[in-house]
Amino acid sequence: MQQDVIIIGAGVIGLATAEQLLLQGAKVTLIERNEVGLESSWAGGGILSPLCPWDYSDDVNRLSQYSAQLFPQWTSNLYKASGTDPEYLISGMKILSFVDKKIIEDWRLQYPTKIKYLATSHTDTHLNKKHNPGNQDQENNSSILMPDIAQVRNPRLLKSLHISVLQLGGKIIENCVVNQINIRNHNVHSLTTAQGQIFADYYVISAGAWSKTLLGSHALGIDIKPIKGQMLLFKFNEPPITNILIKDDVYVIPRQDGHLLVGSTIEDVGFNKKTTITARNNLMQKAREILPSLDKMPIIKQWAGLRPATKKNSPYIGRHSTLSNLFINAGHFRYGIVMAPASAEILTNEITNHSQKIDISPYQPGSAFRTELQ
Ligand SMILES: Cc1cc2nc3c(=O)[nH]c(=O)nc-3n(C[C@H](O)[C@H](O)[C@H](O)COP(=O)(O)OP(=O)(O)OC[C@H]3O[C@@H](n4cnc5c(N)ncnc54)[C@H](O)[C@@H]3O)c2cc1C
């Protein structure tokens, strides 16, 4: 592929897309308003699965499962190329909420996944009694372990991607906001940026939660908005647990060096990234129920990120419905890390006219436009 491609936004989606296009021989420039990888992609937990995947649509499951199995090879290649280890780790994910075995088994028929039903553990005994005192039905009451679920460490994944993109010959322009998309004859003609006009053959929007704002009147049914998520960070001398633990809407992620993340809130408050005491107290209270040893530990950091949420709850990946040299890779909400390598592969196949390995019709921006016209 000989063409020039400009990618707007250097989060995990923009970087992974740049890497794939460079591997196909494209000339790629990434334009980033701030510095590389400091927004949602940095803020996230790095769990390589939706939290309780049976609660999600086929569109989310298909893409996340396909993408998750690309990670071992992808992260190993990134480590070799960049010298930075993204810390891909199969840590397993334990769900301590009440589970309906039938729903899980039905889901598993379509998405074969290892699952162990566990006897009630010390971390959930108290919760089971408190929330379900009368129900002794073990079929629907046990915790479960998904032993094959993995995690990565977001800042390290981003650093390794950043280095790899540069090594592959990609150009990255930081501190350069794209202010406007200029159209001529149903094509993007140029971008107006803080550093002047920029031209390319193809343009990709991977601006996360800001993608709809950037598209402006060209959004045409593409509906992406920010949903704030807050996280807490702790540091133990050694990892106090091995599995990722989830109870209802709160999870605890152990890193290999003793860092431990607690997340996350889901707040519909616009482009507001301020952390709050209320979120800290709520997360802390629920996390202590999951992992009582957190009680004595100081919070070493609290932060927030803006997830790019869509109404249909799955991303837009593909060609814009009316502008033929414009492509979108955005709207990955809570699953942008796990979906990154597959989303990059799909978009690259779209630009280079290669066949796709999974059905991509649900992710195509054109479907949003058709829905809006109806
Ligand atoms: C608290 C939290 C926990 C999460 N946990 C997980 C998890 O465990 N697993 C998982 O898979 N996902 C998780 N996610 C979701 C995941 O982080 C996101 O879906 C993913 O990071 C989205 O990546 P992105 O590249 O689209 O967006 P971003 O990382 O936000 O990148 C977009 C980039 O575009 C730039 N930009 C925007 N507008 C412009 C412009 N006009 N000009 C130039 N640049 C621009 C921004 O500065 C930004 O750097 C979590 C998210 C949060 C917030």
The ligand as an ORCA input file, in Angstrom:
! r2SCAN-3c Opt
* xyz 0 1
  C     -11.786      3.749     34.016
  C     -11.738      2.973     32.734
  C     -11.560      1.596     32.785
  C     -11.476      0.863     31.590
  N     -11.210     -0.484     31.658
  C     -11.071     -1.194     30.503
  C     -10.698     -2.563     30.544
  O     -10.447     -3.125     31.610
  N     -10.616     -3.240     29.366
  C     -10.854     -2.645     28.160
  O     -10.773     -3.324     27.119
  N     -11.212     -1.330     28.102
  C     -11.312     -0.604     29.235
  N     -11.655      0.735     29.193
  C     -12.053      1.311     27.900
  C     -10.854      1.682     27.059
  O      -9.873      2.300     27.860
  C     -11.310      2.601     25.920
  O     -12.364      1.998     25.197
  C     -10.159      2.873     24.965
  O      -9.063      3.387     25.660
  C     -10.567      3.834     23.858
  O      -9.403      4.111     23.131
  P      -9.350      5.293     22.084
  O      -8.009      5.249     21.464
  O     -10.551      5.207     21.201
  O      -9.579      6.611     22.958
  P      -8.542      7.532     23.777
  O      -7.554      6.728     24.523
  O      -9.363      8.490     24.552
  O      -7.735      8.278     22.637
  C      -8.308      9.270     21.821
  C      -7.233     10.292     21.529
  O      -7.703     11.233     20.579
  C      -7.173     12.495     20.898
  N      -7.989     13.534     20.275
  C      -9.300     13.789     20.524
  N      -9.739     14.795     19.739
  C      -8.684     15.202     18.984
  C      -8.487     16.213     18.002
  N      -9.494     17.035     17.627
  N      -7.267     16.356     17.434
  C      -6.233     15.545     17.784
  N      -6.360     14.567     18.723
  C      -7.567     14.389     19.313
  C      -7.230     12.521     22.428
  O      -6.351     13.490     22.982
  C      -6.842     11.084     22.763
  O      -5.443     10.941     23.009
  C     -11.681      1.509     30.345
  C     -11.844      2.894     30.307
  C     -11.848      3.627     31.490
  C     -11.981      5.127     31.420
*
